Amino acid sequence: MPAPTSTPRTLYDKVYDDHLVYSADQALIYIDRHLVHEVTSPQAFEGLRTAKRIVRRPDCTLATVDHNIPTISRKSFKSIHSFIEEPDSRAQVGALEDNVKEFGLTYFGMGDRRQGIVHIIGPEQGFTLPGTTVVCGDSHTSTHGAFGALAFGIGTSEVEHVLATQTLPQKKSKNMRINVEGALPAGCNSKDIVLHIIGLIGTAGGNGCVIEFSGSTIRELSMEARMSICNMSIEGGARAGMIAPDEITFEYLAGRPLCPVGEEWDQAVAYWKTLKSDAGAHYDVEVEIKAEDIAPTLTWGTSPQDTVPITGTVPDPEKATDPIRKNGMKRSLEYMGLQPGQVMEEVKIDKAFLGSCTNGRIEDLRSAAKVILSAGKDAKVAEGVYAMVVPGSGLVKQQAEAEGIDVVFKKAGFDWREAGCSMCLGMNPDQLKPQERCASTSNRNFEGRQGQGGRTHLMSPAMVAAAAMTGRLTDVRKFVGENVSDHPEIKVTSVFDYMDAAIPSPAPIPRETKIVDPNAKALPEAVDPATAGLPKFNVLTGIAAPMSTANIDTDMIIPKQFLKTLERTGLGKAAFFEHRYDQKTKEENPDFVLNKEPFRRANILICTGANFGCGSSREHAPWAINDFGIRCIAAPSFADIFYNNCFKNGMLPIVLPPAELEQLHADASAGQELTVDLERKVIVRPDGKGEISFQVDDFRRHCLINGLDDIGLTLQHREEIEQFETRRTATWPWLDGLGYAKKGGKVPVKPASPQKKKMDW
């Protein structure tokens, strides 16, 4: 562990420092907890299999299915093969089930009532703990930062890296603090706080930063409310969001199946209490917010930064001073079918969605149920509106049913579903139809996010319930007023009444192929040939495609219907699919740049709009662009995860000032070739117009030039990893998979049912 320092440190500094395996050209940090799901893992497991590698720490890995499974009733469920109708979804879920058996991982399948959205089951089971590093192939892994954990989304290459090494190469982020002080006005909750924040700082406001949320308002929030805020920190551009652990945190965790007990619990709490920022700690960016300025908030456009109070109106793009922002607003309004000045409370909806990793917990369902009960004894969902509730996990569903919440919803006309991601991203049958408008508790309102042509307004669970009951976007205060107390018809229960004790994980199925021993001696200092797994990037000369759109998100780069793949290749045809093709005729759109000559042959992309690649951590976006033939992208800024994913795939993202990008954009628009010389770190303009220099991390440059992959490089440091693990066990023994791998230990939690599923702990 790092030596004590007298320099004041932030919460992020402390957790980062405590996980440094080594710090050289690029730091390597240890990963305590790895969550795995069906969409971003198939290619990672195949990579392990091809390289004859094992999962280094099965005790620190937890898998479930959530993204594209059906949420219809499972009363007739027997197997995924008979239950899941969509072949691609069935193949992904089947691949995960095969992989967890082969590699000996703990798995919550569709027949297990603990199954649910990864970012709900982790905290629910006590798998998420303060001071840990948590990763998952999903951008909303930031949720777990509510516990004082350093939690962030990763791409598939990094999923494979963690499985093989239990570490990740990381460059330290900047520190950002958002301090919220005061009492929240009536009708407001954590979703309103975070939407207000994103509307203030923008979707790129936290780029390059880990945000610490602090202040009296944050300290008063429950753990479930804190999770909602950290969940959406990624929508503000941050690498992660964190909140210092406190007594509210400890009370939430105590007694959960995978939490430490006895003496180890006392040791853990003593350590967790040190996880707060020191007085005088430095923050690179600080934002102060008064809680009294926050109102019930929702989105009007196609970016989470497009927010407005429910009492407000649709903004006018003509008042925007930035031309790129103005054009983006116009496009959003056209897509959303709204007009400048339109009153938000007059906008009618077609569907209402309650669920997602942002707002699918028991407190979220309770708050929505209170609104329904406040509407009157016989209140019903408005005519013409379809409303659905998707609990975040099987245990949330069971608890809600015990409390009578399901009856409240069903009596009002809501569809009561099974756990899953559902309409948050519409990878399963739960989707919007073109031009359908949805009041949603999810986290993204990108074009097509909830269904091709669907229109999404993000808001709190209470606001969604209000909209469902009135048939239009509605100020929830008209229902609840100043009454924010528990409703007598909701019988609040304890989550511990529904939890099983933890039992040992199944042993891996014997494999025929020889596996690399993780305890083998360290590789020699020379680079092993197995690390040369990427095409080398030295000098790239070719056509550059010009773009000028800001906030090009991962859903725009590759829509969700192409994510149900078990391969990394063949996605080039899907790149920018909804822009390249007319969605009615399926013919090429002649106006889209990549359909024009010579740009359909481009291998460089010049974009003058900021925040390229924002959105999901899934690696499919760079896979699609790379497969199209584009190996270099230049932009004013990139979303952190997309930026990292590019390097994992042998691609070069270049950050340049707007003035220099305008020059390159003009060259590209003229159809002239550019040359990207990575060795000299310059872009050569055509016709002797000169060169433009760019900066890139020396270590990443070295890897691109030599075609080196991260896993092979990391495995040269086996000895350091093993030494770190030895110190980790001695210092933080509760992190060694307590409850399902550590001596088969059981946690004394009263099980709700004596039945044990086939692949239980």
Stockholm file with secondary structure:
# STOCKHOLM 1.0

chainA/1-761         MPAPTSTPRTLYDKVYDDHLVYSADQALIYIDRHLVHEVTSPQAFEGLRTAKRIVRRPDCTLATVDHNIPTISRKSFKSIHSFIEEPDSRAQVGALEDNVKEFGLTYFGMGDRRQGIVHIIGPEQGFTLPGTTVVCGDSHTSTHGAFGALAFGIGTSEVEHVLATQTLPQKKSKNMRINVEGALPAGCNSKDIVLHIIGLIGTAGGNGCVIEFSGSTIRELSMEARMSICNMSIEGGARAGMIAPDEITFEYLAGRPLCPVGEEWDQAVAYWKTLKSDAGAHYDVEVEIKAEDIAPTLTWGTSPQDTVPITGTVPDPEKATDPIRKNGMKRSLEYMGLQPGQVMEEVKIDKAFLGSCTNGRIEDLRSAAKVILSAGKDAKVAEGVYAMVVPGSGLVKQQAEAEGIDVVFKKAGFDWREAGCSMCLGMNPDQLKPQERCASTSNRNFEGRQGQGGRTHLMSPAMVAAAAMTGRLTDVRKFVGENVSDHPEIKVTSVFDYMDAAIPSPAPIPRETKIVDPNAKALPEAVDPATAGLPKFNVLTGIAAPMSTANIDTDMIIPKQFLKTLERTGLGKAAFFEHRYDQKTKEENPDFVLNKEPFRRANILICTGANFGCGSSREHAPWAINDFGIRCIAAPSFADIFYNNCFKNGMLPIVLPPAELEQLHADASAGQELTVDLERKVIVRPDGKGEISFQVDDFRRHCLINGLDDIGLTLQHREEIEQFETRRTATWPWLDGLGYAKKGGKVPVKPASPQKKKMDW
#=GR chainA/1-761 SS CCCCCSSCCCHHHHHHHTTEEECSSSEEEECSEEEECSSSSHHHHHHHHHHTCCCSCGGGEEEECCSSCCCSCCTTCCCHHHHCCSHHHHHHHHHHHHHHHHHTCEEECTTSTTCBCHHHHHHHHTCSCTTCEEEESSGGGGGGGGGTCEEEECCHHHHHHHHHHSEEEECCCEEEEEEEESCCCTTCCHHHHHHHHHHHHCTTTTTTEEEEEESHHHHTSCHHHHHHHHHGGGGGTCSEEECCCCHHHHHHHTTCTTSCCHHHHHHHHHHHTTCSCCTTCCCSEEEEEEGGGCCSEEECSSSTTCEEETTSBCCCGGGCSSHHHHHHHHHHHHHHTCCTTCBGGGCBCSEEEECHHHHCSHHHHHHHHHHHHHTCTTCCCCTTCEEEECCSBHHHHHHHHHTTHHHHHHHHTCEECCSSCGGGTTCSSCCCCTTCEEEECSSCCCTTTTSTTCEEEECCHHHHHHHHHHTBCCCTHHHHTTCCSCCTTSCCCCGGGGCCCCCCCCCCCCCSSCCCCTTSCCCCSSCCGGGCCSCCCSEEEEEEEEECCSSCBHHHHSCGGGCCCSCSSSCGGGTTHHHHBCTTTCCBCTTSGGGSTTGGGCSEEEECSSSBTBSCCCTHHHHHHHHHTCCEEEESCBCHHHHHHHHHTTCEEEECCHHHHHHHHHHHHTTCEEEEETTTTEEECSTTCCEEECCCCHHHHHHHHHTCCHHHHHGGGHHHHHHHHHHHHHHCGGGTTTTTTSTTCCCCCCCSCSCCCTTCC
#=GC SS_cons         CCCCCSSCCCHHHHHHHTTEEECSSSEEEECSEEEECSSSSHHHHHHHHHHTCCCSCGGGEEEECCSSCCCSCCTTCCCHHHHCCSHHHHHHHHHHHHHHHHHTCEEECTTSTTCBCHHHHHHHHTCSCTTCEEEESSGGGGGGGGGTCEEEECCHHHHHHHHHHSEEEECCCEEEEEEEESCCCTTCCHHHHHHHHHHHHCTTTTTTEEEEEESHHHHTSCHHHHHHHHHGGGGGTCSEEECCCCHHHHHHHTTCTTSCCHHHHHHHHHHHTTCSCCTTCCCSEEEEEEGGGCCSEEECSSSTTCEEETTSBCCCGGGCSSHHHHHHHHHHHHHHTCCTTCBGGGCBCSEEEECHHHHCSHHHHHHHHHHHHHTCTTCCCCTTCEEEECCSBHHHHHHHHHTTHHHHHHHHTCEECCSSCGGGTTCSSCCCCTTCEEEECSSCCCTTTTSTTCEEEECCHHHHHHHHHHTBCCCTHHHHTTCCSCCTTSCCCCGGGGCCCCCCCCCCCCCSSCCCCTTSCCCCSSCCGGGCCSCCCSEEEEEEEEECCSSCBHHHHSCGGGCCCSCSSSCGGGTTHHHHBCTTTCCBCTTSGGGSTTGGGCSEEEECSSSBTBSCCCTHHHHHHHHHTCCEEEESCBCHHHHHHHHHTTCEEEECCHHHHHHHHHHHHTTCEEEEETTTTEEECSTTCCEEECCCCHHHHHHHHHTCCHHHHHGGGHHHHHHHHHHHHHHCGGGTTTTTTSTTCCCCCCCSCSCCCTTCC
//
